[in-house]
């Protein structure tokens, strides 16, 4: 799954996937994308969203730097530590957030220094495009890639959901998502959102 730590919809999807791991033979690997990169230079954005995007590169830069220094597996716990602070504790985006999250998962606090640098932006762009290019249409996060039994890549945006399904309900949704997205020629299934993301 490709995530931006600040996206509440990606957060819900990530919690669902961790729930799926408990009831299906699935192992989730997390990767970084950036909504700030995705929307850079895009016309017609609402002003509130443009403002929301402004501090967005810090968290993804920290995550990419942590992955570069300590391997992909660190993203699982670091994303959880960042997400709990962002989505549940409403901690402001900034160095204290990064340091607290890094410290919780046993990573060096100095990784927070990269939030305001471009040192890892090349790796960020590579991860971003690796996740989103197979999906197309600049769709964003959550983006999921699944390799089928036949070796083919099944890449898709979503699901966008709230609240987070738990237990066997999460497993049944996973089964259905794979069934639908794995169908040749399937492109879209959508309805209007009637509630905000419920982070829990």
Secondary structure as a PSIPRED ss2 file (coil, helix, strand):
# PSIPRED VFORMAT (PSIPRED V4.0)

   1 X C   1.000  0.000  0.000
   2 X E   0.000  0.000  1.000
   3 X E   0.000  0.000  1.000
   4 X C   1.000  0.000  0.000
   5 X C   1.000  0.000  0.000
   6 X C   1.000  0.000  0.000
   7 X C   1.000  0.000  0.000
   8 X H   0.000  1.000  0.000
   9 X H   0.000  1.000  0.000
  10 X H   0.000  1.000  0.000
  11 X H   0.000  1.000  0.000
  12 X H   0.000  1.000  0.000
  13 X H   0.000  1.000  0.000
  14 X H   0.000  1.000  0.000
  15 X H   0.000  1.000  0.000
  16 X H   0.000  1.000  0.000
  17 X H   0.000  1.000  0.000
  18 X H   0.000  1.000  0.000
  19 X H   0.000  1.000  0.000
  20 X H   0.000  1.000  0.000
  21 X H   0.000  1.000  0.000
  22 X H   0.000  1.000  0.000
  23 X H   0.000  1.000  0.000
  24 X C   1.000  0.000  0.000
  25 X C   1.000  0.000  0.000
  26 X C   1.000  0.000  0.000
  27 X C   1.000  0.000  0.000
  28 X C   1.000  0.000  0.000
  29 X C   1.000  0.000  0.000
  30 X C   1.000  0.000  0.000
  31 X E   0.000  0.000  1.000
  32 X E   0.000  0.000  1.000
  33 X C   1.000  0.000  0.000
  34 X C   1.000  0.000  0.000
  35 X H   0.000  1.000  0.000
  36 X H   0.000  1.000  0.000
  37 X H   0.000  1.000  0.000
  38 X H   0.000  1.000  0.000
  39 X H   0.000  1.000  0.000
  40 X C   1.000  0.000  0.000
  41 X C   1.000  0.000  0.000
  42 X C   1.000  0.000  0.000
  43 X C   1.000  0.000  0.000
  44 X C   1.000  0.000  0.000
  45 X C   1.000  0.000  0.000
  46 X C   1.000  0.000  0.000
  47 X H   0.000  1.000  0.000
  48 X H   0.000  1.000  0.000
  49 X H   0.000  1.000  0.000
  50 X H   0.000  1.000  0.000
  51 X H   0.000  1.000  0.000
  52 X H   0.000  1.000  0.000
  53 X H   0.000  1.000  0.000
  54 X C   1.000  0.000  0.000
  55 X C   1.000  0.000  0.000
  56 X H   0.000  1.000  0.000
  57 X H   0.000  1.000  0.000
  58 X H   0.000  1.000  0.000
  59 X H   0.000  1.000  0.000
  60 X H   0.000  1.000  0.000
  61 X H   0.000  1.000  0.000
  62 X H   0.000  1.000  0.000
  63 X H   0.000  1.000  0.000
  64 X H   0.000  1.000  0.000
  65 X H   0.000  1.000  0.000
  66 X H   0.000  1.000  0.000
  67 X H   0.000  1.000  0.000
  68 X H   0.000  1.000  0.000
  69 X H   0.000  1.000  0.000
  70 X H   0.000  1.000  0.000
  71 X C   1.000  0.000  0.000
  72 X C   1.000  0.000  0.000
  73 X C   1.000  0.000  0.000
  74 X H   0.000  1.000  0.000
  75 X H   0.000  1.000  0.000
  76 X H   0.000  1.000  0.000
  77 X H   0.000  1.000  0.000
  78 X H   0.000  1.000  0.000
  79 X H   0.000  1.000  0.000
  80 X H   0.000  1.000  0.000
  81 X H   0.000  1.000  0.000
  82 X H   0.000  1.000  0.000
  83 X H   0.000  1.000  0.000
  84 X H   0.000  1.000  0.000
  85 X H   0.000  1.000  0.000
  86 X H   0.000  1.000  0.000
  87 X H   0.000  1.000  0.000
  88 X H   0.000  1.000  0.000
  89 X C   1.000  0.000  0.000
  90 X C   1.000  0.000  0.000
  91 X C   1.000  0.000  0.000
  92 X C   1.000  0.000  0.000
  93 X C   1.000  0.000  0.000
  94 X C   1.000  0.000  0.000
  95 X H   0.000  1.000  0.000
  96 X H   0.000  1.000  0.000
  97 X H   0.000  1.000  0.000
  98 X H   0.000  1.000  0.000
  99 X H   0.000  1.000  0.000
 100 X H   0.000  1.000  0.000
 101 X H   0.000  1.000  0.000
 102 X H   0.000  1.000  0.000
 103 X H   0.000  1.000  0.000
 104 X H   0.000  1.000  0.000
 105 X C   1.000  0.000  0.000
 106 X C   1.000  0.000  0.000
 107 X C   1.000  0.000  0.000
 108 X C   1.000  0.000  0.000
 109 X H   0.000  1.000  0.000
 110 X H   0.000  1.000  0.000
 111 X H   0.000  1.000  0.000
 112 X H   0.000  1.000  0.000
 113 X H   0.000  1.000  0.000
 114 X H   0.000  1.000  0.000
 115 X H   0.000  1.000  0.000
 116 X H   0.000  1.000  0.000
 117 X C   1.000  0.000  0.000
 118 X C   1.000  0.000  0.000
 119 X C   1.000  0.000  0.000
 120 X C   1.000  0.000  0.000
 121 X H   0.000  1.000  0.000
 122 X H   0.000  1.000  0.000
 123 X H   0.000  1.000  0.000
 124 X H   0.000  1.000  0.000
 125 X H   0.000  1.000  0.000
 126 X H   0.000  1.000  0.000
 127 X H   0.000  1.000  0.000
 128 X H   0.000  1.000  0.000
 129 X H   0.000  1.000  0.000
 130 X H   0.000  1.000  0.000
 131 X H   0.000  1.000  0.000
 132 X H   0.000  1.000  0.000
 133 X C   1.000  0.000  0.000
 134 X C   1.000  0.000  0.000
 135 X C   1.000  0.000  0.000
 136 X C   1.000  0.000  0.000
 137 X C   1.000  0.000  0.000
 138 X C   1.000  0.000  0.000
 139 X C   1.000  0.000  0.000
 140 X C   1.000  0.000  0.000
 141 X C   1.000  0.000  0.000
 142 X C   1.000  0.000  0.000
 143 X E   0.000  0.000  1.000
 144 X E   0.000  0.000  1.000
 145 X E   0.000  0.000  1.000
 146 X E   0.000  0.000  1.000
 147 X E   0.000  0.000  1.000
 148 X C   1.000  0.000  0.000
 149 X C   1.000  0.000  0.000
 150 X C   1.000  0.000  0.000
 151 X C   1.000  0.000  0.000
 152 X C   1.000  0.000  0.000
 153 X E   0.000  0.000  1.000
 154 X E   0.000  0.000  1.000
 155 X E   0.000  0.000  1.000
 156 X E   0.000  0.000  1.000
 157 X E   0.000  0.000  1.000
 158 X C   1.000  0.000  0.000
 159 X C   1.000  0.000  0.000
 160 X C   1.000  0.000  0.000
 161 X C   1.000  0.000  0.000
 162 X C   1.000  0.000  0.000
 163 X C   1.000  0.000  0.000
 164 X C   1.000  0.000  0.000
 165 X C   1.000  0.000  0.000
 166 X C   1.000  0.000  0.000
 167 X H   0.000  1.000  0.000
 168 X H   0.000  1.000  0.000
 169 X H   0.000  1.000  0.000
 170 X H   0.000  1.000  0.000
 171 X H   0.000  1.000  0.000
 172 X H   0.000  1.000  0.000
 173 X H   0.000  1.000  0.000
 174 X H   0.000  1.000  0.000
 175 X H   0.000  1.000  0.000
 176 X H   0.000  1.000  0.000
 177 X H   0.000  1.000  0.000
 178 X H   0.000  1.000  0.000
 179 X H   0.000  1.000  0.000
 180 X H   0.000  1.000  0.000
 181 X H   0.000  1.000  0.000
 182 X C   1.000  0.000  0.000
 183 X C   1.000  0.000  0.000
 184 X C   1.000  0.000  0.000
 185 X C   1.000  0.000  0.000
 186 X C   1.000  0.000  0.000
 187 X C   1.000  0.000  0.000
 188 X C   1.000  0.000  0.000
 189 X C   1.000  0.000  0.000
 190 X C   1.000  0.000  0.000
 191 X C   1.000  0.000  0.000
 192 X C   1.000  0.000  0.000
 193 X C   1.000  0.000  0.000
 194 X C   1.000  0.000  0.000
 195 X C   1.000  0.000  0.000
 196 X C   1.000  0.000  0.000
 197 X C   1.000  0.000  0.000
 198 X C   1.000  0.000  0.000
 199 X C   1.000  0.000  0.000
 200 X C   1.000  0.000  0.000
